[in-house]
């Protein structure tokens, strides 16, 4: 499961075991050590997420199931014409194994800074193989 940690206009992404978070709901506080052992002093709040099919978690839908609800605005609905309501599929507010991404925000900071805990990784440049073939 991917964990996205937001803090002061920056976000950090890491991987964690989904079994540790199962049963937690949107709005619950979790300890930073669940995400990474070095982040023991941090307190995080679950703000949302999405499952493996791409359905967003919605705070007011209880349980772990995917449900089709009529939405006018909010999570799972893009801005449209005023007054429009549509039936959309959303995931419940409880974390389970099928959740692919979990969004969190920092409530209480620990001793180390997040920049030190989650260093920036450089992306490898991919070679354009088509250019080499065209020259031959």
TIMI-2910 file (N, C-alpha, C, CB; in pm, 1 decimal, decimal comma, always signed):
<rs>
+----------+----------+----------+----------+----------+----------+----------+----------+----------+----------+----------+----------+------+
!      n_x !      n_y !      n_z !     ca_x !     ca_y !     ca_z !      c_x !      c_y !      c_z !     cb_x !     cb_y !     cb_z ! resn !
+----------+----------+----------+----------+----------+----------+----------+----------+----------+----------+----------+----------+------+
!    +85,0 !   -116,4 !     +0,0 !     +0,0 !     +0,0 !     +0,0 !    +90,0 !   +123,2 !     +0,0 !    -96,9 !     -0,5 !   +122,0 !  Unk !
!    +53,2 !   +221,3 !    -81,6 !   +126,9 !   +347,0 !    -83,9 !    +70,5 !   +438,8 !    +23,5 !   +119,5 !   +414,1 !   -224,1 !  Unk !
!   +158,7 !   +504,2 !    +95,7 !   +118,5 !   +599,9 !   +198,1 !   +168,5 !   +736,6 !   +154,1 !   +174,8 !   +560,9 !   +339,8 !  Unk !
!    +78,3 !   +834,2 !   +144,4 !   +114,9 !   +971,1 !   +109,9 !   +100,5 !  +1054,9 !   +236,1 !    +25,9 !  +1027,6 !     -7,3 !  Unk !
!   +211,0 !  +1119,1 !   +277,5 !   +212,7 !  +1200,9 !   +398,7 !   +222,8 !  +1346,4 !   +357,0 !   +330,9 !  +1161,1 !   +493,4 !  Unk !
!   +123,4 !  +1427,1 !   +390,9 !   +123,0 !  +1569,3 !   +357,1 !   +160,5 !  +1650,5 !   +479,3 !    -14,9 !  +1613,4 !   +303,2 !  Unk !
!   +247,2 !  +1751,2 !   +456,2 !   +290,0 !  +1837,3 !   +566,2 !   +341,5 !  +1968,9 !   +509,2 !   +399,5 !  +1767,9 !   +652,4 !  Unk !
!   +276,0 !  +2077,6 !   +543,2 !   +318,1 !  +2212,5 !   +504,3 !   +348,6 !  +2223,9 !   +355,0 !   +440,3 !  +2253,3 !   +584,0 !  Unk !
!   +249,4 !  +2204,6 !   +272,2 !   +259,9 !  +2220,3 !   +127,2 !   +355,3 !  +2120,9 !    +60,3 !   +304,4 !  +2359,4 !    +95,9 !  Unk !
!   +402,3 !  +2020,2 !   +131,2 !   +487,3 !  +1916,8 !    +73,3 !   +425,0 !  +1781,5 !   +101,8 !   +632,1 !  +1924,4 !   +129,6 !  Unk !
!   +454,4 !  +1687,0 !    +15,3 !   +405,3 !  +1551,6 !    +40,2 !   +518,2 !  +1451,8 !    +17,0 !   +283,6 !  +1518,9 !    -50,7 !  Unk !
!   +511,5 !  +1343,5 !    +90,7 !   +612,0 !  +1238,7 !    +84,9 !   +540,0 !  +1106,7 !    +64,8 !   +700,2 !  +1236,3 !   +213,8 !  Unk !
!   +599,7 !  +1018,9 !    -16,7 !   +534,5 !   +892,6 !    -47,7 !   +623,9 !   +776,8 !     -6,4 !   +500,5 !   +884,0 !   -197,3 !  Unk !
!   +562,3 !   +675,0 !    +51,0 !   +636,0 !   +556,3 !    +92,9 !   +544,1 !   +434,9 !    +82,2 !   +690,4 !   +572,4 !   +238,3 !  Unk !
!   +600,8 !   +317,8 !   +100,7 !   +524,8 !   +192,8 !    +97,8 !   +515,5 !   +136,6 !   +239,1 !   +590,6 !    +89,6 !     +1,7 !  Unk !
!   +403,1 !    +72,8 !   +270,3 !   +385,2 !     +9,5 !   +400,9 !   +293,2 !   -111,6 !   +384,7 !   +326,7 !   +110,7 !   +505,1 !  Unk !
!   +292,3 !   -197,2 !   +485,0 !   +208,7 !   -316,6 !   +484,3 !    +64,4 !   -277,3 !   +514,8 !   +260,2 !   -421,1 !   +586,9 !  Unk !
!    -28,7 !   -320,1 !   +430,8 !   -168,4 !   -279,5 !   +447,0 !   -235,5 !   -344,5 !   +567,3 !   -246,0 !   -313,0 !   +322,3 !  Unk !
!   -184,2 !   -456,5 !   +615,4 !   -246,0 !   -525,6 !   +728,8 !   -238,4 !   -442,2 !   +857,1 !   -178,5 !   -661,1 !   +750,8 !  Unk !
!   -137,6 !   -356,4 !   +869,5 !   -122,7 !   -272,9 !   +988,8 !   -234,0 !   -169,5 !  +1000,7 !    +12,0 !   -202,9 !   +987,0 !  Unk !
!   -288,2 !   -127,0 !   +887,6 !   -386,9 !    -19,9 !   +887,3 !   -530,2 !    -70,5 !   +876,6 !   -358,7 !    +74,1 !   +774,3 !  Unk !
!   -551,2 !   -200,3 !   +858,0 !   -686,7 !   -251,3 !   +838,3 !   -772,5 !   -225,2 !   +961,8 !   -683,6 !   -401,7 !   +806,4 !  Unk !
!   -893,7 !   -180,4 !   +938,0 !   -985,9 !   -148,2 !  +1046,3 !   -984,2 !     -1,7 !  +1086,3 !   -954,4 !   -231,8 !  +1165,2 !  Unk !
!   -883,3 !    +73,5 !  +1043,9 !   -877,3 !   +217,0 !  +1074,6 !   -974,2 !   +291,0 !   +983,0 !   -731,6 !   +272,7 !  +1057,8 !  Unk !
!  -1024,9 !   +403,8 !  +1031,4 !  -1120,5 !   +482,5 !   +953,8 !  -1062,5 !   +618,8 !   +919,9 !  -1252,2 !   +498,7 !  +1030,6 !  Unk !
!  -1124,9 !   +686,3 !   +825,3 !  -1085,7 !   +823,2 !   +792,1 !  -1108,6 !   +909,0 !   +915,3 !  -1166,0 !   +878,3 !   +668,6 !  Unk !
!  -1007,7 !   +985,9 !   +953,8 !  -1014,9 !  +1069,9 !  +1072,4 !   -944,3 !  +1010,8 !  +1192,5 !  -1156,9 !  +1095,8 !  +1106,9 !  Unk !
!   -907,4 !   +882,9 !  +1186,6 !   -834,6 !   +819,1 !  +1296,9 !   -688,9 !   +862,8 !  +1297,1 !   -844,0 !   +665,8 !  +1286,7 !  Unk !
!   -632,1 !   +875,3 !  +1417,4 !   -489,9 !   +907,0 !  +1431,6 !   -410,7 !   +777,4 !  +1433,0 !   -463,0 !   +989,6 !  +1560,9 !  Unk !
!   -296,4 !   +778,9 !  +1364,5 !   -206,5 !   +664,3 !  +1365,8 !    -67,4 !   +711,7 !  +1404,6 !   -204,5 !   +592,9 !  +1227,7 !  Unk !
!    +11,6 !   +619,8 !  +1455,5 !   +147,9 !   +651,8 !  +1495,1 !   +238,6 !   +644,1 !  +1372,7 !   +197,4 !   +556,0 !  +1606,9 !  Unk !
!   +337,0 !   +732,2 !  +1365,5 !   +429,1 !   +735,1 !  +1253,0 !   +513,5 !   +610,2 !  +1240,9 !   +517,9 !   +853,1 !  +1264,1 !  Unk !
!   +530,7 !   +536,6 !  +1350,4 !   +611,6 !   +414,7 !  +1346,0 !   +545,6 !   +305,1 !  +1262,0 !   +636,1 !   +363,3 !  +1487,5 !  Unk !
!   +414,1 !   +313,0 !  +1239,1 !   +347,9 !   +217,2 !  +1150,6 !   +392,5 !   +236,4 !  +1006,6 !   +195,8 !   +231,0 !  +1160,8 !  Unk !
!   +423,8 !   +361,3 !   +971,4 !   +466,9 !   +392,2 !   +835,6 !   +614,7 !   +360,6 !   +818,6 !   +439,7 !   +539,5 !   +802,3 !  Unk !
!   +695,9 !   +410,3 !   +911,1 !   +840,2 !   +388,7 !   +907,9 !   +890,5 !   +390,4 !  +1051,0 !   +913,0 !   +496,7 !   +820,8 !  Unk !
!   +980,8 !   +301,8 !  +1085,3 !  +1026,9 !   +288,0 !  +1223,8 !  +1092,7 !   +415,3 !  +1276,1 !  +1124,4 !   +172,2 !  +1234,8 !  Unk !
!  +1163,3 !   +488,8 !  +1189,0 !  +1233,1 !   +610,3 !  +1231,6 !  +1137,6 !   +726,1 !  +1259,4 !  +1333,5 !   +651,7 !  +1126,1 !  Unk !
!  +1012,7 !   +716,9 !  +1214,1 !   +914,6 !   +824,3 !  +1231,0 !   +830,2 !   +802,8 !  +1355,9 !   +824,3 !   +833,9 !  +1107,9 !  Unk !
!   +891,3 !   +752,4 !  +1462,5 !   +817,6 !   +713,2 !  +1582,7 !   +750,2 !   +829,7 !  +1653,6 !   +910,1 !   +644,7 !  +1678,0 !  Unk !
!   +801,9 !   +950,9 !  +1648,1 !   +743,3 !  +1063,0 !  +1720,2 !   +628,5 !  +1130,7 !  +1648,3 !   +847,4 !  +1162,8 !  +1748,2 !  Unk !
!   +602,8 !  +1093,7 !  +1526,0 !   +499,9 !  +1159,3 !  +1445,6 !   +361,8 !  +1101,1 !  +1472,9 !   +533,0 !  +1147,0 !  +1297,5 !  Unk !
!   +260,9 !  +1186,4 !  +1468,5 !   +120,8 !  +1144,8 !  +1472,0 !    +58,6 !  +1186,6 !  +1339,4 !    +43,5 !  +1208,1 !  +1594,8 !  Unk !
!     -9,6 !  +1094,2 !  +1273,4 !    -70,8 !  +1118,8 !  +1143,5 !   -220,8 !  +1096,5 !  +1152,1 !     -8,7 !  +1028,2 !  +1035,6 !  Unk !
!   -296,3 !  +1169,6 !  +1070,8 !   -440,8 !  +1151,6 !  +1061,4 !   -473,1 !  +1102,9 !   +921,0 !   -517,5 !  +1284,2 !  +1094,5 !  Unk !
!   -555,0 !   +999,7 !   +911,3 !   -596,9 !   +947,5 !   +781,5 !   -699,3 !  +1043,8 !   +722,4 !   -656,3 !   +802,8 !   +794,5 !  Unk !
!   -671,0 !  +1094,6 !   +601,5 !   -761,0 !  +1190,6 !   +537,7 !   -836,7 !  +1132,3 !   +419,5 !   -683,5 !  +1310,4 !   +492,5 !  Unk !
!   -796,0 !  +1016,4 !   +370,5 !   -865,2 !   +956,5 !   +257,1 !   -778,3 !   +853,0 !   +189,9 !   -906,6 !  +1062,9 !   +157,0 !  Unk !
!   -814,4 !   +820,2 !    +66,0 !   -738,2 !   +723,1 !     -9,9 !   -819,7 !   +670,4 !   -125,7 !   -693,0 !   +609,0 !    +79,0 !  Unk !
!   -767,4 !   +568,3 !   -190,9 !   -840,3 !   +504,8 !   -300,0 !   -804,5 !   +357,0 !   -304,3 !   -808,6 !   +573,3 !   -435,6 !  Unk !
!   -896,9 !   +277,1 !   -357,5 !   -872,4 !   +133,4 !   -361,6 !   -802,4 !    +94,7 !   -491,6 !  -1004,2 !    +55,8 !   -346,7 !  Unk !
!   -779,4 !    -34,0 !   -510,0 !   -703,8 !    -81,5 !   -625,5 !   -776,4 !    -57,6 !   -757,6 !   -674,4 !   -228,5 !   -610,0 !  Unk !
!   -906,9 !    -38,3 !   -754,7 !   -983,3 !     -9,1 !   -875,5 !   -992,4 !   +139,9 !   -904,3 !  -1121,9 !    -66,7 !   -863,7 !  Unk !
!   -942,8 !   +222,5 !   -812,6 !   -944,1 !   +366,9 !   -833,4 !  -1060,6 !   +438,5 !   -768,5 !   -945,0 !   +395,5 !   -977,7 !  Unk !
!  -1146,4 !   +366,8 !   -697,6 !  -1259,7 !   +431,1 !   -631,8 !  -1212,0 !   +504,0 !   -506,4 !  -1368,9 !   +327,2 !   -596,1 !  Unk !
!  -1251,0 !   +630,1 !   -487,3 !  -1204,6 !   +706,0 !   -371,0 !  -1276,4 !   +664,9 !   -243,3 !  -1223,8 !   +854,6 !   -394,8 !  Unk !
!  -1206,3 !   +678,3 !   -131,3 !  -1268,5 !   +654,9 !     -1,0 !  -1349,9 !   +778,9 !    +34,0 !  -1160,8 !   +623,6 !   +110,2 !  Unk !
!  -1468,2 !   +758,2 !    +89,6 !  -1555,1 !   +870,1 !   +124,7 !  -1589,9 !   +860,8 !   +272,6 !  -1684,1 !   +871,0 !    +37,2 !  Unk !
!  -1576,6 !   +972,8 !   +342,7 !  -1593,0 !   +977,6 !   +488,0 !  -1732,8 !   +936,4 !   +534,2 !  -1562,8 !  +1116,7 !   +537,8 !  Unk !
!  -1836,6 !   +973,9 !   +461,6 !  -1973,4 !   +949,1 !   +508,3 !  -2030,6 !   +813,8 !   +465,5 !  -2063,2 !  +1057,9 !   +458,2 !  Unk !
!  -1953,4 !   +731,7 !   +395,0 !  -1996,7 !   +597,0 !   +358,0 !  -1928,2 !   +500,0 !   +453,9 !  -1962,2 !   +563,6 !   +206,9 !  Unk !
!  -2006,2 !   +434,8 !   +538,6 !  -1950,5 !   +349,7 !   +643,2 !  -1921,6 !   +209,5 !   +591,5 !  -2045,7 !   +342,7 !   +761,8 !  Unk !
!  -1816,6 !   +149,3 !   +644,3 !  -1782,5 !    +12,5 !   +609,9 !  -1666,4 !     +2,6 !   +513,7 !  -1900,8 !    -55,8 !   +551,8 !  Unk !
!  -1643,5 !   -120,5 !   +465,7 !  -1530,9 !   -148,3 !   +377,9 !  -1572,5 !   -175,0 !   +234,6 !  -1454,0 !   -265,0 !   +429,7 !  Unk !
!  -1698,8 !   -173,3 !   +205,2 !  -1747,2 !   -212,2 !    +73,4 !  -1747,2 !    -95,5 !    -24,9 !  -1886,6 !   -269,7 !    +84,5 !  Unk !
!  -1757,2 !   -130,6 !   -153,2 !  -1776,8 !    -30,9 !   -257,9 !  -1927,3 !    -15,1 !   -273,7 !  -1707,0 !    -72,9 !   -394,5 !  Unk !
!  -1974,4 !   +107,7 !   -265,4 !  -2117,7 !   +133,3 !   -274,3 !  -2145,4 !   +235,7 !   -382,2 !  -2173,3 !   +181,2 !   -139,6 !  Unk !
!  -2260,9 !   +224,7 !   -444,1 !  -2303,3 !   +320,8 !   -544,9 !  -2402,3 !   +414,8 !   -477,8 !  -2366,6 !   +249,8 !   -670,7 !  Unk !
!  -2363,9 !   +542,2 !   -465,9 !  -2448,3 !   +639,9 !   -397,8 !  -2473,5 !   +758,9 !   -490,0 !  -2382,9 !   +686,4 !   -265,1 !  Unk !
!  -2577,4 !   +834,0 !   -459,9 !  -2608,8 !   +954,7 !   -536,0 !  -2536,3 !  +1071,7 !   -469,9 !  -2764,2 !   +979,9 !   -542,6 !  Unk !
!  -2449,4 !  +1137,8 !   -547,8 !  -2366,5 !  +1246,5 !   -495,8 !  -2396,1 !  +1374,7 !   -572,7 !  -2215,8 !  +1210,8 !   -505,4 !  Unk !
!  -2399,4 !  +1485,4 !   -498,8 !  -2411,3 !  +1616,4 !   -562,3 !  -2278,3 !  +1687,9 !   -567,3 !  -2512,5 !  +1701,6 !   -489,2 !  Unk !
!  -2200,0 !  +1673,0 !   -461,3 !  -2066,7 !  +1733,5 !   -456,6 !  -1983,0 !  +1659,3 !   -353,7 !  -2074,5 !  +1885,6 !   -422,4 !  Unk !
!  -1854,9 !  +1688,4 !   -352,2 !  -1765,8 !  +1626,7 !   -254,8 !  -1676,8 !  +1520,9 !   -316,3 !  -1845,6 !  +1566,3 !   -143,4 !  Unk !
!  -1624,4 !  +1434,3 !   -232,5 !  -1531,3 !  +1330,7 !   -275,5 !  -1598,6 !  +1235,7 !   -373,3 !  -1477,1 !  +1253,4 !   -155,0 !  Unk !
!  -1533,7 !  +1213,5 !   -487,1 !  -1586,2 !  +1122,6 !   -587,5 !  -1666,7 !  +1190,0 !   -695,8 !  -1669,2 !  +1020,5 !   -522,6 !  Unk !
!  -1681,9 !  +1321,9 !   -690,0 !  -1762,5 !  +1395,5 !   -787,6 !  -1684,3 !  +1515,7 !   -838,0 !  -1897,3 !  +1440,5 !   -725,8 !  Unk !
!  -1670,1 !  +1525,1 !   -969,4 !  -1603,4 !  +1640,8 !  -1028,2 !  -1701,4 !  +1757,1 !  -1035,1 !  -1547,7 !  +1607,4 !  -1169,1 !  Unk !
!  -1646,6 !  +1878,7 !  -1047,6 !  -1733,6 !  +1995,8 !  -1061,4 !  -1810,9 !  +1986,0 !  -1192,2 !  -1651,2 !  +2127,8 !  -1056,2 !  Unk !
!  -1939,4 !  +2005,9 !  -1182,5 !  -2024,0 !  +2000,3 !  -1301,1 !  -2125,8 !  +2112,6 !  -1292,3 !  -2094,4 !  +1861,8 !  -1314,5 !  Unk !
!  -2234,3 !  +2097,9 !  -1362,2 !  -2341,5 !  +2196,1 !  -1362,1 !  -2402,6 !  +2204,8 !  -1222,7 !  -2449,2 !  +2160,0 !  -1466,9 !  Unk !
!  -2437,5 !  +2324,9 !  -1180,0 !  -2494,4 !  +2344,8 !  -1047,2 !  -2624,9 !  +2266,1 !  -1033,3 !  -2518,5 !  +2495,0 !  -1020,5 !  Unk !
!  -2636,4 !  +2192,8 !   -924,5 !  -2757,4 !  +2116,7 !   -896,8 !  -2756,1 !  +1974,4 !   -949,9 !  -2873,3 !  +2187,5 !   -953,1 !  Unk !
!  -2655,9 !  +1937,8 !  -1027,8 !  -2649,3 !  +1804,0 !  -1085,1 !  -2612,3 !  +1701,5 !   -978,2 !  -2547,8 !  +1799,9 !  -1200,3 !  Unk !
!  -2685,4 !  +1591,1 !   -975,7 !  -2655,2 !  +1480,6 !   -884,9 !  -2643,8 !  +1354,3 !   -968,3 !  -2764,6 !  +1465,4 !   -773,4 !  Unk !
!  -2542,8 !  +1273,7 !   -936,3 !  -2520,2 !  +1152,1 !  -1013,7 !  -2491,9 !  +1034,8 !   -920,9 !  -2404,0 !  +1171,4 !  -1112,5 !  Unk !
!  -2519,3 !   +915,0 !   -969,8 !  -2485,5 !   +793,7 !   -895,6 !  -2340,4 !   +759,2 !   -925,9 !  -2581,0 !   +674,8 !   -932,8 !  Unk !
!  -2259,2 !   +749,2 !   -822,2 !  -2116,6 !   +720,4 !   -836,9 !  -2077,4 !   +607,8 !   -741,9 !  -2031,1 !   +847,2 !   -809,7 !  Unk !
!  -1976,4 !   +531,7 !   -780,0 !  -1923,2 !   +426,6 !   -692,9 !  -1811,1 !   +485,0 !   -608,6 !  -1872,3 !   +304,6 !   -775,7 !  Unk !
!  -1818,0 !   +460,6 !   -478,6 !  -1714,8 !   +505,3 !   -385,3 !  -1685,7 !   +392,0 !   -287,4 !  -1759,0 !   +634,9 !   -309,6 !  Unk !
!  -1570,1 !   +399,3 !   -224,9 !  -1530,1 !   +301,1 !   -124,1 !  -1566,3 !   +356,2 !    +12,6 !  -1377,3 !   +268,7 !   -132,9 !  Unk !
!  -1595,7 !   +270,0 !   +106,6 !  -1630,6 !   +311,5 !   +241,9 !  -1513,8 !   +375,8 !   +314,5 !  -1680,4 !   +193,5 !   +320,9 !  Unk !
!  -1539,5 !   +425,1 !   +436,2 !  -1439,5 !   +500,8 !   +511,0 !  -1342,8 !   +414,4 !   +590,9 !  -1507,9 !   +595,0 !   +603,4 !  Unk !
!  -1354,0 !   +283,3 !   +583,0 !  -1269,3 !   +193,3 !   +660,8 !  -1160,6 !   +133,0 !   +572,0 !  -1353,8 !    +81,6 !   +725,8 !  Unk !
!  -1037,9 !   +131,8 !   +623,3 !   -923,3 !    +79,7 !   +548,3 !   -927,0 !    -72,5 !   +549,6 !   -789,3 !   +131,7 !   +607,7 !  Unk !
!   -898,3 !   -132,3 !   +434,3 !   -889,9 !   -277,5 !   +422,0 !   -773,6 !   -312,8 !   +329,7 !  -1023,5 !   -337,1 !   +368,3 !  Unk !
!   -757,8 !   -439,2 !   +299,5 !   -645,4 !   -485,0 !   +218,2 !   -653,5 !   -431,5 !    +75,4 !   -640,6 !   -637,4 !   +216,3 !  Unk !
!   -773,6 !   -408,0 !    +22,8 !   -789,5 !   -362,8 !   -115,4 !   -749,8 !   -216,6 !   -137,5 !   -931,9 !   -382,0 !   -157,8 !  Unk !
!   -724,8 !   -142,3 !    -31,7 !   -686,7 !     -1,5 !    -45,7 !   -545,4 !     +5,4 !   -103,4 !   -694,7 !    +73,3 !    +91,9 !  Unk !
!   -529,5 !    +79,5 !   -213,2 !   -399,5 !    +90,8 !   -280,1 !   -321,3 !   +211,9 !   -231,8 !   -418,3 !    +98,8 !   -430,7 !  Unk !
!   -391,1 !   +320,7 !   -198,5 !   -324,6 !   +443,4 !   -154,0 !   -397,8 !   +498,9 !    -33,8 !   -318,9 !   +548,7 !   -267,6 !  Unk !
!   -321,9 !   +542,3 !    +65,4 !   -377,5 !   +600,1 !   +186,8 !   -317,7 !   +738,7 !   +205,2 !   -349,6 !   +509,8 !   +310,8 !  Unk !
!   -402,8 !   +840,3 !   +211,7 !   -357,2 !   +977,7 !   +228,5 !   -361,7 !  +1014,9 !   +375,9 !   -443,2 !  +1075,2 !   +144,8 !  Unk !
!   -254,3 !  +1076,1 !   +424,6 !   -246,6 !  +1117,7 !   +564,3 !   -190,8 !  +1259,0 !   +572,4 !   -159,4 !  +1020,0 !   +646,4 !  Unk !
!   -209,1 !  +1321,6 !   +688,7 !   -144,8 !  +1450,3 !   +713,7 !    -85,3 !  +1448,4 !   +853,7 !   -245,6 !  +1568,2 !   +697,6 !  Unk !
!    +18,9 !  +1527,7 !   +872,8 !    +91,1 !  +1531,3 !   +999,7 !    +16,2 !  +1618,5 !  +1098,6 !   +235,0 !  +1583,1 !   +980,0 !  Unk !
!     -8,0 !  +1565,6 !  +1219,6 !    -70,9 !  +1641,5 !  +1327,0 !    +33,9 !  +1682,1 !  +1429,7 !   -183,3 !  +1559,5 !  +1393,8 !  Unk !
!   +124,6 !  +1589,9 !  +1461,2 !   +229,2 !  +1614,7 !  +1559,9 !   +363,2 !  +1572,5 !  +1500,6 !   +200,4 !  +1538,3 !  +1693,1 !  Unk !
!   +459,5 !  +1665,8 !  +1501,1 !   +590,6 !  +1638,5 !  +1443,0 !   +679,5 !  +1562,4 !  +1540,1 !   +658,1 !  +1768,4 !  +1401,3 !  Unk !
!   +767,9 !  +1481,6 !  +1484,6 !   +865,5 !  +1408,2 !  +1563,8 !   +997,6 !  +1482,4 !  +1570,1 !   +886,6 !  +1269,1 !  +1506,5 !  Unk !
!  +1101,7 !  +1412,4 !  +1614,8 !  +1233,1 !  +1474,0 !  +1630,1 !  +1300,3 !  +1500,6 !  +1495,7 !  +1322,1 !  +1385,6 !  +1715,3 !  Unk !
!  +1302,2 !  +1400,5 !  +1407,7 !  +1365,3 !  +1416,8 !  +1276,9 !  +1269,5 !  +1484,6 !  +1180,2 !  +1410,4 !  +1280,7 !  +1220,8 !  Unk !
!  +1325,9 !  +1556,4 !  +1083,9 !  +1243,6 !  +1620,0 !   +980,8 !  +1205,6 !  +1516,0 !   +875,8 !  +1318,9 !  +1740,0 !   +915,0 !  Unk !
!  +1092,6 !  +1539,8 !   +810,0 !  +1045,4 !  +1446,1 !   +708,5 !  +1139,6 !  +1440,0 !   +588,9 !   +906,0 !  +1484,7 !   +662,3 !  Unk !
!  +1209,9 !  +1551,0 !   +559,0 !  +1306,8 !  +1550,0 !   +449,1 !  +1418,6 !  +1449,4 !   +474,1 !  +1365,9 !  +1689,6 !   +429,2 !  Unk !
!  +1455,7 !  +1431,5 !   +600,4 !  +1560,0 !  +1335,0 !   +635,2 !  +1506,4 !  +1191,5 !   +631,5 !  +1617,0 !  +1366,3 !   +774,4 !  Unk !
!  +1381,7 !  +1173,7 !   +674,8 !  +1323,0 !  +1039,5 !   +678,6 !  +1290,7 !   +986,5 !   +539,6 !  +1197,2 !  +1040,2 !   +763,1 !  Unk !
!  +1245,0 !  +1075,8 !   +451,7 !  +1207,6 !  +1037,5 !   +315,8 !  +1288,9 !  +1120,7 !   +217,2 !  +1054,6 !  +1056,7 !   +292,0 !  Unk !
!  +1413,3 !  +1080,5 !   +189,6 !  +1496,6 !  +1159,5 !    +98,4 !  +1441,5 !  +1156,5 !    -43,7 !  +1640,7 !  +1107,9 !    +99,5 !  Unk !
!  +1467,3 !  +1263,9 !   -116,0 !  +1418,3 !  +1275,4 !   -252,7 !  +1495,7 !  +1179,1 !   -341,5 !  +1431,3 !  +1421,0 !   -304,6 !  Unk !
!  +1424,1 !  +1101,1 !   -420,5 !  +1489,1 !  +1005,8 !   -510,2 !  +1491,9 !  +1064,3 !   -650,3 !  +1416,1 !   +868,4 !   -509,2 !  Unk !
!  +1604,5 !  +1049,4 !   -715,7 !  +1620,5 !  +1099,3 !   -852,0 !  +1559,2 !   +999,3 !   -948,9 !  +1770,4 !  +1123,9 !   -885,6 !  Unk !
!  +1486,2 !  +1050,2 !  -1047,9 !  +1429,0 !   +963,7 !  -1149,6 !  +1534,8 !   +935,5 !  -1255,5 !  +1302,6 !  +1028,0 !  -1212,9 !  Unk !
!  +1542,7 !   +811,4 !  -1298,8 !  +1638,0 !   +774,7 !  -1402,7 !  +1585,1 !   +820,7 !  -1537,6 !  +1663,9 !   +622,0 !  -1402,9 !  Unk !
!  +1675,0 !   +875,6 !  -1617,9 !  +1635,5 !   +918,0 !  -1751,7 !  +1632,9 !   +795,8 !  -1842,8 !  +1732,3 !  +1027,1 !  -1807,3 !  Unk !
!  +1522,0 !   +781,3 !  -1912,1 !  +1510,0 !   +668,9 !  -2003,8 !  +1565,0 !   +709,8 !  -2139,4 !  +1362,7 !   +621,8 !  -2015,7 !  Unk !
!  +1641,2 !   +619,9 !  -2199,1 !  +1697,2 !   +647,9 !  -2330,9 !  +1588,1 !   +631,4 !  -2435,1 !  +1817,8 !   +555,0 !  -2361,9 !  Unk !
!  +1590,6 !   +719,3 !  -2532,6 !  +1494,2 !   +709,2 !  -2641,2 !  +1548,8 !   +608,9 !  -2742,4 !  +1467,5 !   +849,1 !  -2707,6 !  Unk !
!  +1500,9 !   +488,0 !  -2736,5 !  +1552,6 !   +380,9 !  -2821,5 !  +1511,0 !   +398,9 !  -2966,8 !  +1504,7 !   +245,9 !  -2770,6 !  Unk !
!  +1402,2 !   +470,4 !  -2989,3 !  +1356,8 !   +490,8 !  -3126,4 !  +1453,8 !   +578,1 !  -3205,1 !  +1218,1 !   +553,6 !  -3127,0 !  Unk !
!  +1520,7 !   +672,4 !  -3139,9 !  +1617,6 !   +757,9 !  -3208,5 !  +1732,4 !   +674,8 !  -3264,0 !  +1671,4 !   +866,0 !  -3113,2 !  Unk !
!  +1780,0 !   +578,4 !  -3185,8 !  +1890,5 !   +494,2 !  -3230,0 !  +1851,2 !   +409,0 !  -3350,5 !  +1937,4 !   +404,5 !  -3115,8 !  Unk !
!  +1729,8 !   +360,5 !  -3352,5 !  +1684,0 !   +276,8 !  -3463,4 !  +1667,0 !   +357,5 !  -3591,2 !  +1552,7 !   +208,7 !  -3427,5 !  Unk !
!  +1623,1 !   +482,7 !  -3578,6 !  +1600,8 !   +565,9 !  -3696,2 !  +1731,8 !   +604,3 !  -3764,0 !  +1523,9 !   +691,0 !  -3658,0 !  Unk !
!  +1838,8 !   +619,3 !  -3688,6 !  +1967,8 !   +658,9 !  -3744,0 !  +2032,2 !   +546,8 !  -3824,8 !  +2061,0 !   +702,1 !  -3632,6 !  Unk !
!  +2002,1 !   +422,7 !  -3794,4 !  +2065,2 !   +308,4 !  -3862,6 !  +2009,5 !   +286,0 !  -3996,8 !  +2050,6 !   +184,2 !  -3783,5 !  Unk !
+----------+----------+----------+----------+----------+----------+----------+----------+----------+----------+----------+----------+------+
</rs>
